[in-house]
Amino acid sequence: MRAHLYVDNMIEFLKTLYTISLIIWLIPAIRQYKTKYFVFFLILAIADPIIHIIRITGIYNLSYHYYVLITFLLICSLQEKEFLIKLKYFWLTILLLVIIGFFLEISSSSQLLLLLFTNTVIFFILLKNYIVVFVAKKNSIFLLMLVFYQLTNISKFLNLLLDFTDATAFYIITSLFQIAFGLFFSIFRENNSRLVL
């Protein structure tokens, strides 16, 4: 009976944590309007609510495919407009492959590997952006926070893939960190001079 109560309480807590995260991550998209990373935050803002709708409808098998599409769009959002136009056929080919993937049966471990790969690409793009600013003798706390935020995403997928620690506890810890990151990006803009040391 006590164990059953604990499970019920934990489920309610996880639902509450998830809902808080959904709400918090809507704010950075508004706060970062007209900054370099606006589209990135806009995609993050709408991604989880759409995933939530997909799960409510019971189409669980689409959620991983959708995450791959989202990470692809996030990668595109971090590119310069000229670069996207210059390699438009490359990006369109990748997008076509992602869409074709929706109709393929892919094992859960392969899906996780693909998500881990795409999230790692995002991490290295953000890290490159941070290094470019740092080499210019500026330390952008904003970009550094974005890099650490992306590390939490990678660690979530790594834990799902390798199961190196208790999944529930790890989810709670990383979600709390991500809520804190969401609050940070809700307060500070990318072009805030106080965040450049």
MIVEX-970849 format. One record per residue: chain; residue number from 1; residue in three letters; x, y, z of N, C-alpha, C in turn. Coordinates in Angstrom, 3 decimals, always signed. Example, Ala and Ser with C-alpha at 12.3 -4.5 7.8 and 13.67 -1.06 7.14 Angstrom:
["A",1,"ALA",[+13.190,-5.690,+7.800],[+12.300,-4.500,+7.800],[+13.200,-3.300,+7.800]];
["A",2,"SER",[+12.850,-2.250,+7.080],[+13.670,-1.060,+7.140],[+12.900,+0.030,+7.870]];
END
This chain:
["A",1,"MET",[+0.825,-1.198,+0.000],[+0.000,+0.000,+0.000],[+0.869,+1.261,+0.000]];
["A",2,"ARG",[+1.906,+1.260,+0.876],[+2.807,+2.410,+0.960],[+3.579,+2.586,-0.346]];
["A",3,"ALA",[+4.007,+1.450,-0.939],[+4.741,+1.495,-2.206],[+3.851,+2.046,-3.312]];
["A",4,"HIS",[+2.590,+1.643,-3.308],[+1.634,+2.118,-4.313],[+1.426,+3.631,-4.173]];
["A",5,"LEU",[+1.338,+4.109,-2.946],[+1.179,+5.542,-2.670],[+2.402,+6.326,-3.136]];
["A",6,"TYR",[+3.595,+5.749,-2.895],[+4.851,+6.376,-3.328],[+4.873,+6.522,-4.845]];
["A",7,"VAL",[+4.471,+5.462,-5.552],[+4.455,+5.494,-7.024],[+3.476,+6.554,-7.522]];
["A",8,"ASP",[+2.286,+6.606,-6.916],[+1.286,+7.608,-7.303],[+1.803,+9.025,-7.085]];
["A",9,"ASN",[+2.435,+9.248,-5.922],[+3.001,+10.571,-5.604],[+4.113,+10.945,-6.573]];
["A",10,"MET",[+4.945,+9.953,-6.918],[+6.054,+10.198,-7.848],[+5.522,+10.546,-9.232]];
["A",11,"ILE",[+4.495,+9.841,-9.677],[+3.892,+10.124,-10.987],[+3.328,+11.543,-11.015]];
["A",12,"GLU",[+2.632,+11.925,-9.950],[+2.071,+13.273,-9.853],[+3.177,+14.335,-9.850]];
["A",13,"PHE",[+4.262,+14.052,-9.129],[+5.399,+14.977,-9.066],[+6.027,+15.143,-10.446]];
["A",14,"LEU",[+6.222,+14.031,-11.168],[+6.829,+14.076,-12.497],[+5.934,+14.840,-13.480]];
["A",15,"LYS",[+4.623,+14.646,-13.363],[+3.684,+15.385,-14.215],[+3.762,+16.885,-13.933]];
["A",16,"THR",[+3.835,+17.233,-12.654],[+3.936,+18.642,-12.257],[+5.230,+19.255,-12.778]];
["A",17,"LEU",[+6.326,+18.509,-12.627],[+7.638,+18.967,-13.099],[+7.608,+19.193,-14.610]];
["A",18,"TYR",[+7.000,+18.271,-15.322],[+6.885,+18.360,-16.784],[+6.057,+19.582,-17.184]];
["A",19,"THR",[+4.951,+19.813,-16.495],[+4.079,+20.957,-16.789],[+4.790,+22.276,-16.523]];
["A",20,"ILE",[+5.507,+22.349,-15.394],[+6.277,+23.567,-15.066],[+7.305,+23.842,-16.155]];
["A",21,"SER",[+7.983,+22.781,-16.600],[+8.995,+22.907,-17.653],[+8.368,+23.421,-18.950]];
["A",22,"LEU",[+7.203,+22.869,-19.319],[+6.499,+23.319,-20.528],[+6.207,+24.815,-20.476]];
["A",23,"ILE",[+5.712,+25.260,-19.329],[+5.326,+26.674,-19.170],[+6.554,+27.580,-19.174]];
["A",24,"ILE",[+7.576,+27.190,-18.399],[+8.800,+28.012,-18.299],[+9.450,+28.207,-19.658]];
["A",25,"TRP",[+9.496,+27.127,-20.466],[+10.214,+27.202,-21.738],[+9.442,+27.927,-22.842]];
["A",26,"LEU",[+8.218,+28.385,-22.539],[+7.502,+29.242,-23.485],[+8.030,+30.679,-23.416]];
["A",27,"ILE",[+8.527,+31.068,-22.245],[+8.932,+32.464,-22.001],[+10.201,+32.872,-22.768]];
["A",28,"PRO",[+11.257,+32.024,-22.820],[+12.463,+32.462,-23.548],[+12.213,+32.829,-25.006]];
["A",29,"ALA",[+11.264,+32.158,-25.653],[+10.967,+32.486,-27.056],[+10.488,+33.938,-27.187]];
["A",30,"ILE",[+9.722,+34.383,-26.198],[+9.234,+35.773,-26.192],[+10.379,+36.716,-25.828]];
["A",31,"ARG",[+11.140,+36.335,-24.812],[+12.231,+37.183,-24.300],[+13.348,+37.366,-25.331]];
["A",32,"GLN",[+13.611,+36.321,-26.117],[+14.720,+36.383,-27.080],[+14.294,+36.896,-28.452]];
["A",33,"TYR",[+13.085,+37.452,-28.533],[+12.587,+37.972,-29.811],[+13.562,+38.999,-30.389]];
["A",34,"LYS",[+13.848,+38.846,-31.672],[+14.764,+39.712,-32.434],[+16.232,+39.549,-32.040]];
["A",35,"THR",[+16.565,+38.495,-31.315],[+17.986,+38.200,-31.062],[+18.427,+37.091,-32.015]];
["A",36,"LYS",[+19.698,+36.823,-32.027],[+20.282,+35.817,-32.921],[+19.686,+34.425,-32.677]];
["A",37,"TYR",[+19.312,+34.135,-31.437],[+18.850,+32.789,-31.085],[+17.329,+32.694,-30.927]];
["A",38,"PHE",[+16.614,+33.678,-31.466],[+15.151,+33.675,-31.329],[+14.515,+32.407,-31.907]];
["A",39,"VAL",[+14.875,+32.048,-33.137],[+14.267,+30.874,-33.798],[+14.592,+29.605,-33.019]];
["A",40,"PHE",[+15.802,+29.507,-32.497],[+16.210,+28.360,-31.680],[+15.279,+28.219,-30.479]];
["A",41,"PHE",[+15.048,+29.322,-29.770],[+14.180,+29.291,-28.588],[+12.710,+29.099,-28.963]];
["A",42,"LEU",[+12.312,+29.608,-30.123],[+10.937,+29.422,-30.582],[+10.661,+27.940,-30.842]];
["A",43,"ILE",[+11.609,+27.264,-31.485],[+11.461,+25.823,-31.748],[+11.397,+25.057,-30.430]];
["A",44,"LEU",[+12.266,+25.413,-29.479],[+12.241,+24.763,-28.160],[+10.902,+24.989,-27.465]];
["A",45,"ALA",[+10.325,+26.185,-27.643],[+9.064,+26.532,-26.972],[+7.897,+25.691,-27.484]];
["A",46,"ILE",[+7.865,+25.436,-28.806],[+6.718,+24.716,-29.370],[+6.933,+23.198,-29.446]];
["A",47,"ALA",[+8.199,+22.761,-29.315],[+8.511,+21.336,-29.484],[+7.809,+20.448,-28.453]];
["A",48,"ASP",[+7.995,+20.739,-27.179],[+7.427,+19.886,-26.132],[+5.898,+19.897,-26.096]];
["A",49,"PRO",[+5.234,+21.060,-26.264],[+3.768,+21.013,-26.326],[+3.242,+20.131,-27.455]];
["A",50,"ILE",[+3.908,+20.164,-28.621],[+3.475,+19.314,-29.737],[+3.718,+17.839,-29.411]];
["A",51,"ILE",[+4.877,+17.548,-28.798],[+5.158,+16.172,-28.362],[+4.097,+15.712,-27.372]];
["A",52,"HIS",[+3.701,+16.602,-26.478],[+2.665,+16.279,-25.485],[+1.354,+15.908,-26.190]];
["A",53,"ILE",[+0.999,+16.663,-27.215],[-0.221,+16.375,-27.977],[-0.106,+15.024,-28.688]];
["A",54,"ILE",[+1.070,+14.750,-29.267],[+1.310,+13.471,-29.942],[+1.128,+12.315,-28.962]];
["A",55,"ARG",[+1.641,+12.477,-27.750],[+1.535,+11.415,-26.747],[+0.105,+11.244,-26.246]];
["A",56,"ILE",[-0.613,+12.360,-26.107],[-2.014,+12.289,-25.661],[-2.849,+11.498,-26.669]];
["A",57,"THR",[-2.544,+11.709,-27.965],[-3.298,+11.007,-29.006],[-2.912,+9.523,-29.086]];
["A",58,"GLY",[-1.855,+9.147,-28.366],[-1.463,+7.736,-28.323],[-0.532,+7.305,-29.432]];
["A",59,"ILE",[-0.012,+8.253,-30.212],[+0.895,+7.896,-31.314],[+2.337,+7.942,-30.796]];
["A",60,"TYR",[+2.663,+7.080,-29.832],[+3.982,+7.099,-29.195],[+5.105,+6.848,-30.189]];
["A",61,"ASN",[+4.850,+5.985,-31.181],[+5.919,+5.621,-32.104],[+6.388,+6.795,-32.965]];
["A",62,"LEU",[+5.588,+7.879,-33.022],[+5.986,+9.049,-33.803],[+6.870,+10.013,-33.013]];
["A",63,"SER",[+6.856,+9.902,-31.690],[+7.525,+10.918,-30.880],[+9.029,+10.992,-31.139]];
["A",64,"TYR",[+9.710,+9.837,-31.274],[+11.152,+9.864,-31.541],[+11.430,+10.467,-32.918]];
["A",65,"HIS",[+10.617,+10.105,-33.925],[+10.797,+10.670,-35.267],[+10.635,+12.188,-35.214]];
["A",66,"TYR",[+9.657,+12.617,-34.433],[+9.393,+14.043,-34.303],[+10.571,+14.750,-33.632]];
["A",67,"TYR",[+11.156,+14.120,-32.609],[+12.332,+14.694,-31.941],[+13.484,+14.867,-32.925]];
["A",68,"VAL",[+13.661,+13.913,-33.823],[+14.723,+14.015,-34.834],[+14.454,+15.218,-35.734]];
["A",69,"LEU",[+13.193,+15.389,-36.138],[+12.821,+16.545,-36.959],[+13.096,+17.847,-36.216]];
["A",70,"ILE",[+12.746,+17.880,-34.939],[+12.973,+19.075,-34.117],[+14.466,+19.385,-34.019]];
["A",71,"THR",[+15.288,+18.372,-33.742],[+16.736,+18.624,-33.614],[+17.328,+19.075,-34.951]];
["A",72,"PHE",[+16.792,+18.546,-36.058],[+17.234,+19.006,-37.387],[+16.918,+20.493,-37.564]];
["A",73,"LEU",[+15.702,+20.883,-37.188],[+15.294,+22.295,-37.288],[+16.135,+23.178,-36.364]];
["A",74,"LEU",[+16.474,+22.649,-35.180],[+17.343,+23.395,-34.255],[+18.722,+23.615,-34.867]];
["A",75,"ILE",[+19.245,+22.583,-35.522],[+20.553,+22.707,-36.196],[+20.473,+23.789,-37.272]];
["A",76,"CYS",[+19.405,+23.777,-38.071],[+19.225,+24.785,-39.126],[+19.113,+26.194,-38.533]];
["A",77,"SER",[+18.426,+26.302,-37.384],[+18.231,+27.623,-36.765],[+19.539,+28.243,-36.287]];
["A",78,"LEU",[+20.550,+27.408,-36.075],[+21.841,+27.905,-35.586],[+22.800,+28.266,-36.719]];
["A",79,"GLN",[+22.357,+28.056,-37.964],[+23.196,+28.371,-39.115],[+22.921,+29.794,-39.599]];
["A",80,"GLU",[+23.934,+30.371,-40.216],[+23.750,+31.686,-40.841],[+22.842,+31.529,-42.063]];
["A",81,"LYS",[+22.024,+32.528,-42.323],[+21.068,+32.462,-43.434],[+21.774,+32.194,-44.765]];
["A",82,"GLU",[+22.919,+32.850,-44.972],[+23.673,+32.690,-46.226],[+24.155,+31.247,-46.390]];
["A",83,"PHE",[+24.561,+30.642,-45.272],[+25.055,+29.258,-45.291],[+23.922,+28.300,-45.647]];
["A",84,"LEU",[+22.723,+28.553,-45.112],[+21.560,+27.714,-45.412],[+21.198,+27.803,-46.892]];
["A",85,"ILE",[+21.254,+29.026,-47.429],[+20.912,+29.226,-48.842],[+21.965,+28.586,-49.735]];
["A",86,"LYS",[+23.226,+28.754,-49.365],[+24.328,+28.210,-50.163],[+24.241,+26.694,-50.272]];
["A",87,"LEU",[+23.875,+26.031,-49.176],[+23.776,+24.567,-49.162],[+22.324,+24.094,-49.083]];
["A",88,"LYS",[+21.437,+24.816,-49.767],[+20.009,+24.524,-49.642],[+19.664,+23.105,-50.081]];
["A",89,"TYR",[+20.336,+22.585,-51.110],[+20.030,+21.228,-51.570],[+20.465,+20.178,-50.556]];
["A",90,"PHE",[+21.563,+20.454,-49.878],[+22.027,+19.556,-48.811],[+21.003,+19.508,-47.680]];
["A",91,"TRP",[+20.540,+20.692,-47.233],[+19.575,+20.757,-46.135],[+18.234,+20.154,-46.535]];
["A",92,"LEU",[+17.811,+20.381,-47.782],[+16.555,+19.807,-48.262],[+16.634,+18.286,-48.349]];
["A",93,"THR",[+17.824,+17.771,-48.727],[+18.028,+16.315,-48.785],[+17.942,+15.708,-47.390]];
["A",94,"ILE",[+18.591,+16.344,-46.421],[+18.538,+15.867,-45.032],[+17.100,+15.902,-44.522]];
["A",95,"LEU",[+16.385,+16.993,-44.818],[+14.984,+17.113,-44.390],[+14.138,+16.004,-45.007]];
["A",96,"LEU",[+14.371,+15.715,-46.281],[+13.635,+14.641,-46.963],[+13.905,+13.296,-46.302]];
["A",97,"LEU",[+15.169,+13.039,-45.942],[+15.537,+11.782,-45.259],[+14.852,+11.681,-43.897]];
["A",98,"VAL",[+14.786,+12.823,-43.189],[+14.108,+12.847,-41.877],[+12.629,+12.517,-42.046]];
["A",99,"ILE",[+11.996,+13.103,-43.078],[+10.572,+12.849,-43.324],[+10.340,+11.394,-43.733]];
["A",100,"ILE",[+11.215,+10.857,-44.582],[+11.113,+9.445,-44.977],[+11.221,+8.549,-43.749]];
["A",101,"GLY",[+12.075,+8.970,-42.784],[+12.265,+8.205,-41.548],[+10.980,+8.006,-40.756]];
["A",102,"PHE",[+10.006,+8.915,-40.952],[+8.717,+8.793,-40.267],[+7.989,+7.501,-40.655]];
["A",103,"PHE",[+8.281,+7.013,-41.860],[+7.571,+5.836,-42.370],[+8.381,+4.550,-42.208]];
["A",104,"LEU",[+9.550,+4.640,-41.586],[+10.396,+3.472,-41.395],[+10.308,+2.957,-39.967]];
["A",105,"GLU",[+10.415,+1.653,-39.831],[+10.479,+1.044,-38.497],[+11.935,+1.077,-38.035]];
["A",106,"ILE",[+12.191,+1.802,-36.968],[+13.552,+1.933,-36.447],[+13.554,+1.484,-34.995]];
["A",107,"SER",[+14.549,+0.683,-34.617],[+14.623,+0.191,-33.231],[+14.823,+1.366,-32.282]];
["A",108,"SER",[+14.383,+1.203,-31.032],[+14.477,+2.294,-30.055],[+15.930,+2.687,-29.790]];
["A",109,"SER",[+16.848,+1.701,-29.790],[+18.265,+2.029,-29.562],[+18.828,+2.844,-30.729]];
["A",110,"SER",[+18.390,+2.529,-31.961],[+18.837,+3.298,-33.137],[+18.279,+4.710,-33.084]];
["A",111,"GLN",[+17.031,+4.837,-32.642],[+16.416,+6.156,-32.500],[+17.178,+6.998,-31.485]];
["A",112,"LEU",[+17.513,+6.371,-30.357],[+18.257,+7.089,-29.320],[+19.638,+7.505,-29.813]];
["A",113,"LEU",[+20.293,+6.627,-30.569],[+21.614,+6.949,-31.128],[+21.517,+8.137,-32.085]];
["A",114,"LEU",[+20.470,+8.140,-32.890],[+20.269,+9.238,-33.831],[+20.017,+10.546,-33.095]];
["A",115,"LEU",[+19.189,+10.494,-32.046],[+18.919,+11.686,-31.244],[+20.164,+12.157,-30.508]];
["A",116,"LEU",[+20.951,+11.216,-30.035],[+22.206,+11.549,-29.357],[+23.147,+12.252,-30.339]];
["A",117,"PHE",[+23.203,+11.732,-31.573],[+24.052,+12.318,-32.602],[+23.621,+13.743,-32.932]];
["A",118,"THR",[+22.316,+13.943,-33.193],[+21.823,+15.276,-33.579],[+21.991,+16.285,-32.438]];
["A",119,"ASN",[+21.778,+15.828,-31.204],[+21.974,+16.722,-30.056],[+23.445,+17.053,-29.842]];
["A",120,"THR",[+24.318,+16.107,-30.172],[+25.757,+16.354,-30.075],[+26.193,+17.374,-31.124]];
["A",121,"VAL",[+25.588,+17.297,-32.319],[+25.870,+18.290,-33.368],[+25.487,+19.688,-32.873]];
["A",122,"ILE",[+24.301,+19.793,-32.256],[+23.858,+21.086,-31.698],[+24.849,+21.573,-30.649]];
["A",123,"PHE",[+25.309,+20.656,-29.780],[+26.275,+21.009,-28.743],[+27.545,+21.601,-29.356]];
["A",124,"PHE",[+28.077,+20.957,-30.400],[+29.324,+21.432,-30.996],[+29.135,+22.765,-31.737]];
["A",125,"ILE",[+27.964,+22.983,-32.312],[+27.691,+24.282,-32.949],[+27.689,+25.384,-31.895]];
["A",126,"LEU",[+27.001,+25.122,-30.775],[+26.952,+26.110,-29.687],[+28.335,+26.326,-29.078]];
["A",127,"LEU",[+29.087,+25.232,-28.918],[+30.449,+25.336,-28.375],[+31.330,+26.150,-29.315]];
["A",128,"LYS",[+31.197,+25.926,-30.624],[+31.953,+26.693,-31.615],[+31.617,+28.181,-31.515]];
["A",129,"ASN",[+30.310,+28.487,-31.388],[+29.885,+29.889,-31.246],[+30.494,+30.528,-29.995]];
["A",130,"TYR",[+30.518,+29.751,-28.910],[+31.108,+30.260,-27.670],[+32.608,+30.511,-27.844]];
["A",131,"ILE",[+33.308,+29.572,-28.471],[+34.761,+29.687,-28.660],[+35.096,+30.895,-29.533]];
["A",132,"VAL",[+34.298,+31.113,-30.596],[+34.513,+32.262,-31.488],[+34.438,+33.576,-30.699]];
["A",133,"VAL",[+33.435,+33.673,-29.823],[+33.279,+34.870,-28.988],[+34.416,+34.965,-27.979]];
["A",134,"PHE",[+34.795,+33.817,-27.397],[+35.855,+33.790,-26.388],[+37.200,+34.199,-26.983]];
["A",135,"VAL",[+37.469,+33.735,-28.220],[+38.721,+34.086,-28.910],[+38.764,+35.583,-29.182]];
["A",136,"ALA",[+37.587,+36.175,-29.374],[+37.501,+37.623,-29.580],[+37.645,+38.379,-28.255]];
["A",137,"LYS",[+38.126,+37.649,-27.237],[+38.404,+38.193,-25.903],[+37.143,+38.633,-25.157]];
["A",138,"LYS",[+36.075,+37.881,-25.393],[+34.831,+38.103,-24.662],[+34.351,+36.761,-24.119]];
["A",139,"ASN",[+33.892,+36.775,-22.894],[+33.365,+35.548,-22.293],[+31.851,+35.696,-22.163]];
["A",140,"SER",[+31.110,+35.072,-23.083],[+29.656,+35.199,-23.101],[+29.029,+34.166,-22.162]];
["A",141,"ILE",[+28.531,+34.647,-21.033],[+27.858,+33.769,-20.074],[+26.604,+33.167,-20.705]];
["A",142,"PHE",[+25.932,+33.945,-21.543],[+24.720,+33.474,-22.218],[+25.021,+32.229,-23.047]];
["A",143,"LEU",[+26.062,+32.315,-23.888],[+26.428,+31.179,-24.737],[+26.913,+29.997,-23.907]];
["A",144,"LEU",[+27.632,+30.296,-22.834],[+28.113,+29.235,-21.949],[+26.930,+28.481,-21.326]];
["A",145,"MET",[+25.899,+29.218,-20.933],[+24.699,+28.595,-20.383],[+23.983,+27.748,-21.434]];
["A",146,"LEU",[+23.987,+28.212,-22.683],[+23.389,+27.428,-23.764],[+24.142,+26.114,-23.972]];
["A",147,"VAL",[+25.468,+26.178,-23.895],[+26.302,+24.970,-24.032],[+25.981,+23.984,-22.914]];
["A",148,"PHE",[+25.884,+24.481,-21.683],[+25.576,+23.597,-20.547],[+24.147,+23.049,-20.636]];
["A",149,"TYR",[+23.225,+23.880,-21.127],[+21.852,+23.398,-21.323],[+21.849,+22.207,-22.280]];
["A",150,"GLN",[+22.598,+22.357,-23.377],[+22.643,+21.278,-24.371],[+23.296,+20.022,-23.804]];
["A",151,"LEU",[+24.239,+20.199,-22.900],[+24.862,+19.038,-22.231],[+23.838,+18.246,-21.426]];
["A",152,"THR",[+22.864,+18.935,-20.820],[+21.820,+18.217,-20.066],[+20.963,+17.376,-21.006]];
["A",153,"ASN",[+20.705,+17.886,-22.215],[+19.951,+17.101,-23.204],[+20.720,+15.848,-23.601]];
["A",154,"ILE",[+22.014,+16.023,-23.861],[+22.851,+14.885,-24.251],[+22.894,+13.849,-23.136]];
["A",155,"SER",[+23.036,+14.324,-21.903],[+23.120,+13.392,-20.765],[+21.830,+12.600,-20.592]];
["A",156,"LYS",[+20.673,+13.224,-20.883],[+19.386,+12.515,-20.805],[+19.352,+11.354,-21.794]];
["A",157,"PHE",[+19.743,+11.621,-23.035],[+19.730,+10.574,-24.052],[+20.779,+9.499,-23.764]];
["A",158,"LEU",[+21.941,+9.919,-23.241],[+22.974,+8.947,-22.864],[+22.469,+8.009,-21.778]];
["A",159,"ASN",[+21.754,+8.561,-20.807],[+21.233,+7.731,-19.721],[+20.160,+6.759,-20.227]];
["A",160,"LEU",[+19.325,+7.227,-21.141],[+18.325,+6.337,-21.739],[+18.979,+5.210,-22.519]];
["A",161,"LEU",[+20.102,+5.535,-23.162],[+20.793,+4.559,-24.001],[+21.630,+3.582,-23.176]];
["A",162,"LEU",[+22.373,+4.127,-22.203],[+23.324,+3.298,-21.440],[+22.807,+2.878,-20.071]];
["A",163,"ASP",[+21.767,+3.547,-19.589],[+21.166,+3.236,-18.290],[+22.227,+3.221,-17.185]];
["A",164,"PHE",[+23.005,+4.322,-17.083],[+24.107,+4.356,-16.118],[+23.686,+4.798,-14.725]];
["A",165,"THR",[+22.431,+5.260,-14.592],[+21.937,+5.628,-13.262],[+20.417,+5.508,-13.235]];
["A",166,"ASP",[+19.831,+5.656,-12.047],[+18.386,+5.562,-11.908],[+17.694,+6.586,-12.808]];
["A",167,"ALA",[+16.868,+6.118,-13.741],[+16.262,+6.976,-14.762],[+15.377,+8.071,-14.165]];
["A",168,"THR",[+14.565,+7.714,-13.165],[+13.641,+8.689,-12.576],[+14.399,+9.802,-11.862]];
["A",169,"ALA",[+15.361,+9.420,-11.030],[+16.146,+10.408,-10.279],[+16.921,+11.311,-11.236]];
["A",170,"PHE",[+17.499,+10.707,-12.270],[+18.283,+11.478,-13.234],[+17.390,+12.441,-14.013]];
["A",171,"TYR",[+16.189,+11.979,-14.371],[+15.223,+12.828,-15.075],[+14.859,+14.036,-14.209]];
["A",172,"ILE",[+14.620,+13.794,-12.925],[+14.250,+14.885,-12.009],[+15.382,+15.906,-11.914]];
["A",173,"ILE",[+16.604,+15.422,-11.727],[+17.761,+16.323,-11.582],[+17.973,+17.147,-12.848]];
["A",174,"THR",[+17.987,+16.472,-14.010],[+18.228,+17.204,-15.263],[+17.071,+18.152,-15.580]];
["A",175,"SER",[+15.841,+17.748,-15.243],[+14.680,+18.615,-15.486],[+14.745,+19.869,-14.619]];
["A",176,"LEU",[+15.179,+19.727,-13.370],[+15.331,+20.888,-12.492],[+16.387,+21.843,-13.041]];
["A",177,"PHE",[+17.485,+21.275,-13.530],[+18.525,+22.105,-14.157],[+17.963,+22.823,-15.379]];
["A",178,"GLN",[+17.187,+22.101,-16.194],[+16.646,+22.699,-17.413],[+15.612,+23.782,-17.110]];
["A",179,"ILE",[+14.853,+23.606,-16.041],[+13.923,+24.663,-15.610],[+14.715,+25.906,-15.200]];
["A",180,"ALA",[+15.821,+25.679,-14.493],[+16.692,+26.799,-14.092],[+17.267,+27.500,-15.324]];
["A",181,"PHE",[+17.690,+26.721,-16.322],[+18.176,+27.309,-17.576],[+17.060,+28.108,-18.252]];
["A",182,"GLY",[+15.844,+27.547,-18.267],[+14.696,+28.230,-18.859],[+14.430,+29.566,-18.193]];
["A",183,"LEU",[+14.538,+29.597,-16.858],[+14.363,+30.852,-16.115],[+15.457,+31.851,-16.477]];
["A",184,"PHE",[+16.688,+31.358,-16.597],[+17.819,+32.218,-16.973],[+17.562,+32.868,-18.330]];
["A",185,"PHE",[+17.161,+32.048,-19.328],[+16.923,+32.575,-20.678],[+15.648,+33.410,-20.751]];
["A",186,"SER",[+14.785,+33.280,-19.741],[+13.581,+34.109,-19.662],[+13.897,+35.505,-19.139]];
["A",187,"ILE",[+15.004,+35.608,-18.426],[+15.406,+36.890,-17.823],[+16.429,+37.623,-18.690]];
["A",188,"PHE",[+17.446,+36.884,-19.117],[+18.558,+37.505,-19.839],[+18.475,+37.261,-21.337]];
["A",189,"ARG",[+18.743,+38.314,-22.096],[+18.783,+38.212,-23.553],[+20.207,+37.953,-24.026]];
["A",190,"GLU",[+20.307,+37.438,-25.238],[+21.615,+37.086,-25.805],[+22.523,+38.297,-25.931]];
["A",191,"ASN",[+21.943,+39.459,-26.175],[+22.745,+40.671,-26.372],[+22.918,+41.503,-25.092]];
["A",192,"ASN",[+22.671,+40.890,-23.940],[+22.818,+41.590,-22.667],[+24.291,+41.829,-22.351]];
["A",193,"SER",[+24.688,+43.082,-22.250],[+26.109,+43.427,-22.050],[+26.626,+42.934,-20.683]];
["A",194,"ARG",[+25.737,+42.751,-19.713],[+26.166,+42.269,-18.387],[+26.641,+40.830,-18.422]];
["A",195,"LEU",[+26.270,+40.102,-19.496],[+26.644,+38.682,-19.599],[+27.889,+38.481,-20.458]];
["A",196,"VAL",[+28.531,+39.559,-20.832],[+29.786,+39.475,-21.581],[+30.887,+40.033,-20.703]];
["A",197,"LEU",[+31.815,+39.166,-20.305],[+32.891,+39.578,-19.382],[+34.176,+39.852,-20.159]];
END
